[in-house]
Amino acid sequence: MLVITRREGEEVVIGDPSDPIGVVRVAGIKGDRVRLAFEFPREVAVHRREVAEQILEQRPHVVGEIKPAVGS
């Protein structure tokens, strides 16, 4: 895990700096709460951990592929 220290208003560039995937900015700090701003293309999913876990729990658990029967 990479840990980076940033101050309010500072950013972290994700991906190639000449063509980044996205940017994460420290939008604000109030007490023990940090507000982060994410700038990513709409097709890139960004979820809080608890939401990501709920999404995974709702997916059907499929092992392998279902293939048509031979000769069908």
MOTAZI-V881103 format. One record per run of one state. SS is the DSSP state (h for helix, s for strand, l for the rest). FROM is the first residue (numbers start at 1). LEN is the number of residues. If there is no record, write none. Layout:
ss: (SS & SS)
from: (FROM & FROM)
len: (LEN & LEN)
This chain:
ss: (l & s & l & s & l & s & l & h & l)
from: (1 & 11 & 15 & 22 & 31 & 33 & 41 & 49 & 59)
len: (10 & 4 & 7 & 9 & 2 & 8 & 8 & 10 & 14)
